Amino acid sequence: MELNGKVVVITGASRGIGRALSLALAKSGCGLLLTALESDELTSISEYLTANLGASVAFMPADLTNESDRRRLLDWIGTREQPPDILINNAGAGRFGRFASCDWRDVEQMIDLDIRAPVLLTRELIPILSTRPEAKIVIISSTVSRLPYPGLAVYGAAKGFLSSLSESLACELAETNVSILCFHPGFTNTPFMASAAMDMSAVPKFFIRSPEAVAARIVRAIKNDAVWAYSDFGCRFGAMVAALLPSRIRTRLFRNLFWRLPHEE
């Protein structure tokens, strides 16, 4: 897919992978429609892209866990003079802890942000994307979706949902001008780790990628019209090997692989 001149919607654009994607796509000649919860950071990145890269940028702060904000964002996108060619469902959140002990409000927020928001945006924007000569929906899943990670049960299940959704949509849209890319990042050095309250000290440093490196792989996957991609070979290989292991062995292997669960409350 040729990116120059395309208009891209990016959720979660103020931090981490979303911010890095905003920079990378602006450098590729894309116009940007950005949204995120953090109004100040969203304003900052938008001003930077306009002043330093000459990018065409519009933004709207929104809380995608809130139904009215999701609808307001869709209305805003629908009023743009140039409709989007690419939707990148990047926004997501997780909370580390035992499933039975999780605060129910945290669980609801994860479901709202990681499932309801991308499903709604994807469904409602397909008619608009279908009017473009060439369009793409990018869904940011996670390597967690292909592997068991205790302490991230709801987050991993949500990402598994997105991976499954992507595969089915790729089939449904195969004969249309709208294509699907499901991207699976591995460990990435973003504010997500801190917000999820995860101790990453036991994770080998060579497993952890920068947001810029992951964004570069996503942009490359978009250009190459990939349908299924990972942030690096290690993530791809690990997911493939783990899928071949008996479930009993996977449980033993991943139970305490990188971190230990907090004690029962």
C-alpha positions, 0 to 999 in steps of 0.5 A: 500500500502506498502511504503518501497522501493517505489519511490515517485514524490512530487511537491511543496516539499520544503515547507509546506505539501510537505516538511513534506511529504518528511520527512514522506515518507523518514522515511517510506523507500521511495526513493524521486524525489522532485521538487519545485520552491525554489532551495535553500530550495529544496537543503536544504531538499534534503541534510537533508534527505540524511544525516540524514535519509539515503534516496535516493533523487534526485531533480530538481527545476522547475517552474510548471507554465511554460510549458517548465519547466513542460516538462523538469521535465517530461523528467527528471523523464523519465530518472531515473533509477528506475521509480516512483511508486507514484505521489503526485501532491501537488504544489498549490497556491492561491491569496485572493481577489475579483474575479473581482479585481484580477490581471489577471496574478495571475489568470493565474498562479493559473490555470497553477499551480493548474490545468494545472500542475497536469493534465499534470503530471498525464496524462503523468506519467500514462503510466510509473506508469502502468508498476509498480507492484502497483502504486498510484496518490495522488492529493492534493485538499482542503476542499475549493473544497467542500465549498464556500469561497469568496475571493478564487473563482479561487483557490476553483474552481481549487481544485473542478476541481481536486476533480472531476478529481480524482473521474473520474480517480478512475473509469477509473483506477479501473481495473488497478494497478494504484489507486487514492487518493484525499486528502482534507486538511483543514486550515494548517499552511503553507507559502500558507496563507502568499503568498495568502495574507489572514488574518487568525486571525479570524480562530479558532486555533483548526481548523488549523493543522500543515503540519506534522499532515496533512502529517501523515494523507496523508501517512496513507491514502496511506497505507490504499488505501483510495480513498477520505480522509480529514485531520481531522473529522471536515473537513469531517463533515463540507463538508458533512453538507454543501453539504446538505444545500440549496445554499442560506443558504450556501451563507449566512453562508460562506459570512463572516464566517472567513474573510471579502473581501477587499473593491471594488477597 
